[in-house]
Amino acid sequence: MSNELQRTNRNQADRAKQGIVVFSRVGQRDLFADNAIERTPDGWRLLIRNPWYTGTYLSTVSFIKISVNGHVVPEPDTFIALRGQKVPAAHAKYLHEIWWGMGEVAEVLLTDAALADIVTASNQVGVDIDMRTTFSYGFPNDTLPYRLTGELEMR
């Protein structure tokens, strides 16, 4: 199959692959709510939008990994904050009480001390998010894997 999507496809596995391509394109376009990674008193902050096409519970984020200029931020140093509620990334998959609205901006807080020597004026930031879907689209394990990158400036 070429880079272009087929117009008609009745095969569920192929439709799932096509869906991943389409949602990943949307996520790549809309994920970063700002083009900056900012220094905070506790580390670094970047802003991301809910990459799914509808609102969902934070528990659908079953995995998140952030890399800055090739350096993978350890999971214990990664937090998600929505409306003032700061959650360790590893615990997001258990939180069914916090709603992440479509297009709503969340803060990703990074407390990895190594970033002080890694963040530069211009940074390649990778965001890997696995979002479990609330009903089956035919994605493997009902999970949509986003693997997105952006160029963020330091503020």
N, CA, C and O of each residue as an XYZ file, in Angstrom:
620
protein
N       0.842     -1.169      0.000
C       0.000      0.000      0.000
C       0.893      1.239      0.000
O       1.862      1.295      0.757
N       0.597      2.197     -0.804
C       1.373      3.430     -0.871
C       1.078      4.282      0.357
O       0.312      3.885      1.235
N       1.695      5.456      0.404
C       1.437      6.368      1.524
C       0.018      6.892      1.524
O      -0.480      7.344      2.555
N      -0.630      6.837      0.386
C      -2.018      7.269      0.307
C      -2.924      6.180      0.861
O      -2.667      4.992      0.665
N      -3.964      6.578      1.542
C      -4.906      5.626      2.112
C      -5.834      5.094      1.030
O      -6.234      5.827      0.125
N      -6.166      3.834      1.129
C      -7.141      3.268      0.204
C      -8.496      3.902      0.488
O      -8.800      4.232      1.634
N      -9.296      4.071     -0.532
C     -10.607      4.701     -0.362
C     -11.638      3.720      0.186
O     -12.533      4.122      0.930
N     -11.530      2.459     -0.164
C     -12.481      1.456      0.308
C     -11.698      0.265      0.819
O     -10.799     -0.241      0.147
N     -12.049     -0.175      2.012
C     -11.347     -1.322      2.569
C     -12.268     -2.026      3.550
O     -12.698     -1.435      4.540
N     -12.566     -3.270      3.281
C     -13.455     -4.031      4.139
C     -12.705     -4.948      5.104
O     -13.330     -5.639      5.908
N     -11.381     -4.963      5.034
C     -10.578     -5.807      5.910
C     -10.327     -5.059      7.219
O      -9.719     -3.989      7.210
N     -10.791     -5.614      8.351
C     -10.708     -4.925      9.653
C      -9.272     -4.608     10.050
O      -8.999     -3.513     10.542
N      -8.354     -5.541      9.847
C      -6.962     -5.295     10.232
C      -6.371     -4.150      9.417
O      -5.650     -3.310      9.956
N      -6.674     -4.114      8.122
C      -6.181     -3.025      7.293
C      -6.836     -1.704      7.678
O      -6.177     -0.665      7.672
N      -8.121     -1.731      8.012
C      -8.801     -0.511      8.448
C      -8.184      0.009      9.740
O      -8.043      1.218      9.926
N      -7.816     -0.907     10.632
C      -7.175     -0.493     11.882
C      -5.844      0.196     11.587
O      -5.538      1.226     12.188
N      -5.052     -0.356     10.674
C      -3.778      0.270     10.296
C      -4.020      1.649      9.694
O      -3.298      2.602      9.984
N      -5.042      1.739      8.857
C      -5.365      3.029      8.259
C      -5.788      4.032      9.329
O      -5.414      5.204      9.273
N      -6.571      3.564     10.304
C      -6.997      4.440     11.396
C      -5.818      4.966     12.188
O      -5.799      6.138     12.565
N      -4.832      4.116     12.445
C      -3.638      4.544     13.173
C      -2.913      5.627     12.382
O      -2.442      6.608     12.958
N      -2.822      5.454     11.066
C      -2.178      6.469     10.227
C      -2.938      7.793     10.305
O      -2.333      8.847     10.498
N      -4.251      7.740     10.158
C      -5.062      8.961     10.166
C      -4.984      9.660     11.520
O      -4.723     10.862     11.573
N      -5.205      8.933     12.617
C      -5.169      9.556     13.932
C      -3.774     10.068     14.267
O      -3.641     11.093     14.936
N      -2.735      9.375     13.817
C      -1.371      9.838     14.061
C      -1.095     11.143     13.328
O      -0.401     12.013     13.854
N      -1.632     11.290     12.117
C      -1.466     12.553     11.389
C      -2.146     13.697     12.131
O      -1.592     14.790     12.246
N      -3.349     13.437     12.633
C      -4.068     14.457     13.403
C      -3.295     14.785     14.675
O      -3.130     15.955     15.023
N      -2.821     13.748     15.370
C      -2.053     13.956     16.594
C      -0.784     14.745     16.332
O      -0.449     15.650     17.096
N      -0.072     14.414     15.261
C       1.166     15.128     14.942
C       0.886     16.608     14.693
O       1.683     17.469     15.067
N      -0.230     16.890     14.072
C      -0.590     18.269     13.768
C      -1.019     19.039     15.024
O      -0.706     20.222     15.160
N      -1.732     18.373     15.942
C      -2.398     19.077     17.041
C      -1.853     18.797     18.438
O      -2.274     19.456     19.389
N      -0.935     17.845     18.600
C      -0.533     17.435     19.943
C       0.069     18.579     20.761
O      -0.364     18.833     21.885
N       1.046     19.256     20.213
C       1.725     20.297     20.989
C       0.880     21.563     21.012
O       0.569     22.131     19.965
N       0.510     21.999     22.210
C      -0.318     23.189     22.360
C       0.528     24.455     22.340
O      -0.008     25.555     22.205
N       1.826     24.315     22.470
C       2.749     25.431     22.444
C       4.054     24.906     21.854
O       4.330     23.709     21.931
N       4.840     25.771     21.278
C       6.101     25.320     20.685
C       7.276     25.508     21.632
O       8.404     25.731     21.195
N       7.006     25.416     22.941
C       8.062     25.663     23.920
C       8.119     24.573     24.982
O       7.115     23.949     25.326
N       9.318     24.370     25.480
C       9.543     23.610     26.707
C      10.071     24.649     27.696
O      11.073     25.315     27.438
N       9.383     24.775     28.827
C       9.671     25.855     29.772
C      10.338     25.342     31.039
O      10.001     24.274     31.550
N      11.266     26.105     31.523
C      11.908     25.824     32.815
C      10.924     26.188     33.916
O      10.290     27.241     33.858
N      10.793     25.328     34.913
C       9.956     25.588     36.085
C      10.834     25.405     37.328
O      11.952     24.902     37.216
N      10.357     25.797     38.491
C      11.155     25.578     39.711
C      11.480     24.093     39.952
O      12.502     23.772     40.558
N      10.608     23.191     39.478
C      10.810     21.757     39.724
C      11.390     20.995     38.539
O      11.649     19.796     38.649
N      11.599     21.670     37.405
C      12.108     20.962     36.234
C      11.699     21.649     34.938
O      12.066     22.797     34.687
N      10.930     20.928     34.116
C      10.539     21.422     32.796
C       9.071     21.135     32.551
O       8.502     20.210     33.130
N       8.460     21.940     31.682
C       7.034     21.794     31.387
C       6.815     21.954     29.886
O       7.401     22.826     29.244
N       5.954     21.090     29.343
C       5.478     21.268     27.980
C       3.973     21.038     27.978
O       3.438     20.366     28.860
N       3.304     21.593     26.995
C       1.849     21.531     26.929
C       1.418     20.665     25.757
O       1.869     20.853     24.628
N       0.527     19.702     26.048
C      -0.001     18.848     24.985
C      -1.527     18.853     25.028
O      -2.138     19.042     26.080
N      -2.119     18.641     23.863
C      -3.573     18.511     23.752
C      -3.939     17.038     23.728
O      -3.139     16.193     23.327
N      -5.152     16.742     24.160
C      -5.678     15.383     24.033
C      -5.625     15.013     22.549
O      -6.284     15.661     21.736
N      -4.860     13.990     22.181
C      -4.719     13.654     20.766
C      -5.859     12.796     20.219
O      -5.920     12.545     19.015
N      -6.751     12.350     21.082
C      -7.869     11.539     20.628
C      -8.945     12.445     20.075
O      -8.976     13.626     20.420
N      -9.824     11.945     19.235
C     -10.796     12.807     18.571
C     -12.037     13.072     19.411
O     -12.970     13.726     18.946
N     -12.057     12.577     20.630
C     -13.167     12.831     21.540
C     -12.621     12.914     22.961
O     -11.487     12.505     23.210
N     -13.403     13.430     23.886
C     -12.982     13.461     25.273
C     -12.913     12.047     25.828
O     -13.608     11.149     25.354
N     -12.080     11.859     26.825
C     -11.901     10.530     27.385
C     -11.348     10.658     28.806
O     -10.885     11.726     29.205
N     -11.397      9.595     29.540
C     -10.826      9.595     30.888
C      -9.316      9.474     30.812
O      -8.779      8.871     29.883
N      -8.637     10.045     31.785
C      -7.183      9.972     31.810
C      -6.713      8.524     31.824
O      -5.609      8.232     31.367
N      -7.528      7.621     32.338
C      -7.149      6.208     32.410
C      -6.908      5.591     31.039
O      -6.293      4.529     30.946
N      -7.378      6.232     29.973
C      -7.103      5.675     28.647
C      -5.641      5.863     28.254
O      -5.166      5.214     27.322
N      -4.925      6.742     28.950
C      -3.489      6.899     28.703
C      -2.785      5.760     29.436
O      -2.459      5.872     30.618
N      -2.561      4.680     28.726
C      -1.973      3.515     29.383
C      -0.451      3.563     29.410
O       0.185      2.792     30.128
N       0.134      4.472     28.624
C       1.596      4.573     28.567
C       1.960      5.950     28.024
O       1.335      6.438     27.082
N       2.964      6.569     28.617
C       3.500      7.815     28.075
C       5.004      7.833     28.317
O       5.485      7.523     29.407
N       5.727      8.203     27.273
C       7.184      8.322     27.366
C       7.583      9.607     26.658
O       7.137      9.875     25.542
N       8.411     10.387     27.303
C       8.880     11.650     26.741
C      10.393     11.557     26.538
O      11.120     11.090     27.415
N      10.847     12.002     25.388
C      12.286     12.111     25.155
C      12.597     13.531     24.707
O      11.823     14.162     23.987
N      13.751     14.015     25.152
C      14.207     15.356     24.783
C      15.614     15.205     24.216
O      16.537     14.770     24.905
N      15.755     15.575     22.948
C      17.048     15.471     22.255
C      17.653     14.073     22.417
O      18.855     13.926     22.634
N      16.808     13.062     22.309
C      17.246     11.670     22.390
C      17.313     11.103     23.793
O      17.430      9.889     23.954
N      17.243     11.931     24.797
C      17.286     11.477     26.195
C      15.871     11.109     26.643
O      14.962     11.939     26.610
N      15.700      9.863     27.057
C      14.393      9.412     27.533
C      14.245      9.801     29.005
O      15.065      9.433     29.847
N      13.192     10.546     29.291
C      12.918     10.957     30.663
C      12.367      9.751     31.421
O      11.395      9.142     30.973
N      12.964      9.392     32.558
C      12.462      8.234     33.311
C      10.998      8.420     33.720
O      10.565      9.527     34.040
N      10.257      7.331     33.705
C       8.834      7.398     34.039
C       8.568      8.043     35.400
O       7.623      8.823     35.511
N       9.360      7.753     36.447
C       9.090      8.401     37.741
C       9.264      9.926     37.720
O       8.806     10.615     38.631
N       9.927     10.450     36.680
C      10.138     11.892     36.554
C       9.159     12.542     35.582
O       9.363     13.685     35.171
N       8.100     11.826     35.212
C       7.116     12.329     34.260
C       5.746     12.404     34.932
O       5.265     11.421     35.494
N       5.129     13.575     34.867
C       3.827     13.809     35.487
C       2.900     14.460     34.468
O       3.352     15.173     33.572
N       1.606     14.211     34.612
C       0.584     14.859     33.803
C      -0.265     15.690     34.752
O      -0.660     15.215     35.817
N      -0.549     16.939     34.366
C      -1.391     17.806     35.192
C      -2.556     18.322     34.354
O      -2.367     18.898     33.283
N      -3.753     18.104     34.863
C      -4.991     18.594     34.247
C      -5.763     19.384     35.288
O      -6.058     18.879     36.371
N      -6.089     20.622     34.954
C      -6.879     21.475     35.849
C      -6.337     21.452     37.277
O      -7.099     21.369     38.240
N      -5.007     21.526     37.400
C      -4.385     21.594     38.709
C      -4.189     20.253     39.408
O      -3.638     20.214     40.508
N      -4.622     19.162     38.801
C      -4.446     17.836     39.394
C      -3.218     17.177     38.775
O      -3.242     16.776     37.611
N      -2.149     17.066     39.553
C      -0.876     16.515     39.094
C      -0.828     15.019     39.399
O      -1.031     14.596     40.537
N      -0.557     14.229     38.359
C      -0.604     12.772     38.465
C       0.699     12.184     37.918
O       1.133     12.571     36.833
N       1.333     11.254     38.649
C       2.480     10.560     38.060
C       2.025      9.826     36.795
O       0.976      9.182     36.796
N       2.801      9.919     35.729
C       2.420      9.300     34.455
C       2.100      7.818     34.618
O       1.186      7.306     33.971
N       2.838      7.131     35.469
C       2.616      5.695     35.663
C       1.252      5.388     36.260
O       0.749      4.274     36.111
N       0.641      6.368     36.941
C      -0.654      6.136     37.581
C      -1.846      6.610     36.758
O      -2.993      6.364     37.129
N      -1.584      7.285     35.651
C      -2.685      7.822     34.831
C      -3.657      6.725     34.418
O      -4.868      6.947     34.400
N      -3.143      5.549     34.089
C      -4.009      4.465     33.594
C      -5.013      3.980     34.635
O      -5.936      3.239     34.297
N      -4.853      4.381     35.884
C      -5.771      3.954     36.937
C      -6.815      5.014     37.285
O      -7.701      4.760     38.101
N      -6.721      6.194     36.679
C      -7.589      7.297     37.077
C      -8.795      7.432     36.159
O      -8.707      7.948     35.045
N      -9.906      6.958     36.659
C     -11.155      7.028     35.894
C     -11.970      8.264     36.275
O     -13.013      8.517     35.672
N     -11.517      9.034     37.260
C     -12.264     10.193     37.741
C     -11.907     11.469     36.986
O     -12.673     12.433     36.993
N     -10.753     11.476     36.341
C     -10.293     12.694     35.680
C     -10.610     12.603     34.189
O     -10.138     11.702     33.495
N     -11.416     13.550     33.708
C     -11.814     13.605     32.308
C     -10.837     14.506     31.558
O     -10.558     15.622     31.995
N     -10.312     14.017     30.417
C      -9.440     14.804     29.567
C     -10.232     15.136     28.316
O     -10.374     14.294     27.429
N     -10.741     16.338     28.237
C     -11.632     16.732     27.157
C     -10.940     16.825     25.816
O      -9.728     17.030     25.739
N     -11.723     16.673     24.755
C     -11.195     16.780     23.403
C     -10.545     18.150     23.225
O     -11.177     19.180     23.460
N      -9.293     18.154     22.812
C      -8.567     19.398     22.599
C      -8.084     20.079     23.863
O      -7.399     21.099     23.791
N      -8.434     19.529     25.034
C      -8.009     20.147     26.295
C      -6.503     20.014     26.461
O      -5.910     18.985     26.137
N      -5.910     21.067     26.966
C      -4.455     21.103     27.142
C      -4.085     20.573     28.520
O      -4.652     20.979     29.534
N      -3.130     19.666     28.534
C      -2.562     19.141     29.771
C      -1.101     19.582     29.852
O      -0.438     19.781     28.834
N      -0.626     19.726     31.064
C       0.788     19.996     31.276
C       1.501     18.675     31.456
O       1.012     17.794     32.163
N       2.647     18.529     30.828
C       3.530     17.406     31.104
C       4.715     18.002     31.844
O       5.439     18.847     31.319
N       4.894     17.543     33.069
C       5.943     18.059     33.940
C       7.064     17.034     34.039
O       6.824     15.857     34.309
N       8.275     17.491     33.819
C       9.448     16.613     33.803
C      10.407     17.054     34.896
O      10.909     18.178     34.873
N      10.659     16.170     35.852
C      11.506     16.514     36.994
C      12.898     15.890     36.918
O      13.636     15.898     37.903
N      13.255     15.354     35.766
C      14.553     14.712     35.563
C      15.664     15.767     35.604
O      15.732     16.631     34.730
N      16.531     15.698     36.615
C      17.606     16.686     36.777
C      18.567     16.684     35.591
O      19.192     17.708     35.313
N      18.700     15.571     34.892
C      19.612     15.491     33.744
C      19.208     16.447     32.621
O      20.043     16.822     31.798
N      17.937     16.842     32.581
C      17.485     17.728     31.512
C      18.168     19.096     31.543
O      18.219     19.778     30.520
N      18.687     19.501     32.684
C      19.383     20.790     32.781
C      20.558     20.841     31.807
O      20.892     21.912     31.301
N      21.184     19.701     31.540
C      22.321     19.638     30.613
C      21.911     19.216     29.207
O      22.746     19.192     28.303
N      20.639     18.885     29.013
C      20.177     18.353     27.720
C      19.353     19.368     26.939
O      19.474     19.455     25.717
N      18.521     20.131     27.632
C      17.666     21.112     26.958
C      18.540     22.239     26.413
O      19.381     22.794     27.121
N      18.321     22.564     25.136
C      19.065     23.633     24.467
C      18.065     24.666     23.936
O      16.874     24.585     24.237
N      18.534     25.610     23.169
C      17.648     26.640     22.611
C      16.577     26.024     21.723
O      15.438     26.491     21.711
N      16.930     24.973     20.975
C      15.986     24.277     20.092
C      16.061     22.790     20.403
O      17.150     22.218     20.451
N      14.891     22.151     20.618
C      14.860     20.777     21.130
C      13.922     19.889     20.334
O      12.812     20.283     19.977
N      14.394     18.682     20.065
C      13.561     17.659     19.444
C      12.894     16.884     20.586
O      13.563     16.178     21.340
N      11.573     17.022     20.702
C      10.837     16.374     21.788
C       9.967     15.275     21.192
O       9.173     15.510     20.282
N      10.136     14.079     21.725
C       9.323     12.942     21.314
C       8.300     12.629     22.392
O       8.620     12.620     23.580
N       7.072     12.372     21.972
C       6.003     11.995     22.894
C       5.412     10.700     22.382
O       4.813     10.665     21.306
N       5.577      9.642     23.144
C       4.953      8.357     22.826
C       3.803      8.163     23.795
O       4.006      8.126     25.009
N       2.601      8.041     23.264
C       1.419      7.826     24.097
C       0.653      6.642     23.529
O       0.392      6.574     22.328
N       0.301      5.720     24.397
C      -0.643      4.652     24.033
C      -1.962      4.987     24.692
O      -2.051      5.081     25.916
N      -2.992      5.169     23.872
C      -4.323      5.479     24.391
C      -5.256      4.312     24.105
O      -5.505      3.964     22.951
N      -5.770      3.710     25.183
C      -6.749      2.638     25.031
C      -8.063      3.245     24.571
O      -8.507      4.255     25.117
N      -8.673      2.652     23.592
C      -9.953      3.159     23.114
C     -11.066      2.607     23.995
O     -10.949      1.514     24.549
N     -12.139      3.368     24.118
C     -13.223      2.956     24.998
C     -14.140      1.931     24.352
O     -14.943      1.295     25.036
N     -14.028      1.768     23.055
C     -14.673      0.656     22.378
C     -13.840      0.320     21.156
O     -13.011      1.125     20.732
N     -14.047     -0.842     20.593
C     -13.129     -1.371     19.591
C     -13.241     -0.671     18.242
O     -14.318     -0.541     17.661
N     -12.094     -0.232     17.779
C     -11.956      0.258     16.408
C     -11.180     -0.767     15.591
O     -10.912     -0.563     14.407
N     -10.825     -1.868     16.238
C     -10.015     -2.877     15.583
C      -8.530     -2.651     15.747
O      -7.727     -3.388     15.174
N      -8.135     -1.616     16.541
C      -6.724     -1.403     16.800
C      -6.204     -2.584     17.617
O      -6.948     -3.148     18.420
N      -4.951     -2.966     17.427
C      -4.392     -4.052     18.237
C      -4.524     -3.733     19.726
O      -4.120     -2.659     20.173
N      -5.085     -4.657     20.483
C      -5.331     -4.483     21.924
C      -6.194     -3.252     22.216
O      -6.128     -2.697     23.312
N      -6.996     -2.828     21.248
C      -7.840     -1.637     21.386
C      -7.033     -0.433     21.865
O      -7.514      0.366     22.669
N      -5.814     -0.312     21.369
C      -4.909      0.761     21.762
C      -4.428      1.507     20.529
O      -4.015      0.901     19.540
N      -4.488      2.821     20.600
C      -3.969      3.666     19.526
C      -2.599      4.181     19.948
O      -2.502      4.972     20.886
N      -1.540      3.746     19.271
C      -0.199      4.193     19.633
C       0.187      5.459     18.869
O       0.307      5.440     17.644
N       0.378      6.546     19.594
C       0.882      7.783     18.996
C       2.380      7.833     19.220
O       2.844      7.631     20.342
N       3.141      8.099     18.175
C       4.584      8.301     18.261
C       4.857      9.620     17.548
O       5.014      9.663     16.328
N       4.909     10.693     18.331
C       4.918     12.029     17.756
C       6.164     12.798     18.171
O       6.709     12.579     19.253
N       6.604     13.691     17.310
C       7.769     14.510     17.613
C       7.480     15.965     17.270
O       6.640     16.269     16.423
N       8.180     16.836     17.932
C       8.058     18.253     17.642
C       9.327     18.987     17.994
O      10.113     18.536     18.828
N       9.523     20.119     17.355
C      10.652     20.990     17.616
C      10.173     22.060     18.591
O       9.339     22.894     18.239
N      10.699     22.038     19.816
C      10.259     22.993     20.839
C      11.435     23.873     21.260
O      12.548     23.389     21.461
N      11.172     25.156     21.388
C      12.209     26.073     21.844
C      12.204     26.158     23.366
O      11.179     25.936     24.010
N      13.336     26.476     23.916
C      13.440     26.625     25.368
C      12.969     28.024     25.762
O      13.313     29.025     25.133
N      12.179     28.052     26.813
C      11.762     29.335     27.413
C      12.170     29.380     28.851
O      11.913     30.371     29.535
